Structure formats: structure tokens, C-alpha cells
Amino acid sequence: MDLLATLTQQLAELKRRAQQIDRQQHSGKPQHWFDSALFSCRSAELSDYVAEAQRNLAHLQQNRLTTTAQQRLVRHLSEQTAALTRAFRNVDTRQKTTSKAKVKALVQRVSASSQQLYQQLSEVQQFERRLLDMIALASRDNSAEAVARTLALHARLGRCRRALSDLELQIQQLEQRGA
């Protein structure tokens, strides 16, 4: 009866895994996990199905069954165990896929945010170059009006450079979070 001891251990391990899965909240959790020909149980909890398989094993161990009934129950129990094992693999695969999708969405958001910041940085750098050109042109003229215009352009240049520093800092912080 080594086979029954092995089956008992296997079902205990399946029950432990089922309880872990049942505690987790995940989307797409089936209302009924298995076909009615395989399990009479109807539940959203995997541990209920494992409990049914354990009851079948206990019934098998009672030794009050005919050889034909024992063979039929062993075959049914084997099918139940295989189905439970497949269900656990499917849950693991579904969870990995879900977590990959979440990571991909996060990367896309960060990438879009990063692209926006680099676009803004490029625009502000172009504005800075235009201001420097305007300052160079205005500084050629020594009239009072040109001096006032040059001072105003320098003030705008100061604000532009502050905006550049802020954008560079935001990009640096975003890249540090992503790394």
C-alpha cells in the first residue's frame, strides 16, 4: 500500500497549494473549476475539490470495496489528481501572465512619461538657443531701449534655464526609479 501513502502525501501537498491559491484574490477565478463528471463538488475554492479527492482516497482505504470498484475508484482518483495538478499549473501561468502584463503597462507609462519629458526638454533647449540669439542681436545696439530689451531677455533666459534644470532633474529622478 505504498501507492496509497504516496497518494495521501500528494493530496496533502495539493491541499496546501489549493489553500494558498484560495487565499489569493485574482481576476478570472472560475466559479466551477472542473467538469461534473470528474468532481461532484461545485465551488470557486480549489481546496473543496482536493477535499473531495481526499474523501475518495479515504473511501478507497476502507477495503470494503470489490476489486472492480477499487480499480474504478483508483482510476477516478488518478484523473482527479491529474486535473488538480493541471489547474495549479494553469493558475501559476495565469498569475505570471498577469504580472508580466502589469509590468509591461508600467514600463509603457514610464516610457511615455520619459518621452514627454525629453520632448519638453528639447523644446525648452530650442527656446534657450533662440533667446541667446536674440540677446546677441540686442547687445549690438547700445541704445537705452536695446539695453532694456537685453535685460528682459536675460530675465527670460534665467527662467528658461531654471525650467531646463527642473526638467533635467525630473528626467534624472524618473531614470533612477526605472533603474
Long-range contacts (C-beta under 8 A, 24 or more apart in sequence): 4-57, 4-60, 4-61, 7-57, 7-77, 7-81, 8-57, 10-81, 11-50, 11-53, 11-54, 11-57, 11-81, 14-50, 14-53, 14-81, 14-84, 14-85, 14-88, 15-47, 15-50, 15-51, 15-54, 17-46, 17-88, 18-45, 18-46, 18-47, 18-49, 18-50, 18-84, 18-88, 19-47, 21-46, 21-88, 21-91, 22-46, 22-47, 24-95, 26-91, 26-94, 26-95, 26-98, 27-98, 28-94, 33-87, 34-83, 34-87, 38-76, 38-79, 38-80, 38-83, 39-80, 39-83, 46-84, 46-87, 46-88, 46-91, 49-80, 49-84, 49-87, 50-84, 52-80, 53-77, 53-80, 53-81, 53-84, 56-80, 110-174, 110-177, 110-178, 113-174, 114-171, 114-174, 114-175, 114-178, 117-167, 117-170, 117-171, 117-174, 118-171, 120-167, 121-164, 121-167, 121-168, 121-171, 124-160, 124-163, 124-164, 124-167, 125-164, 127-160, 128-157, 128-160, 128-161, 128-164, 131-156, 131-157, 131-160, 132-157
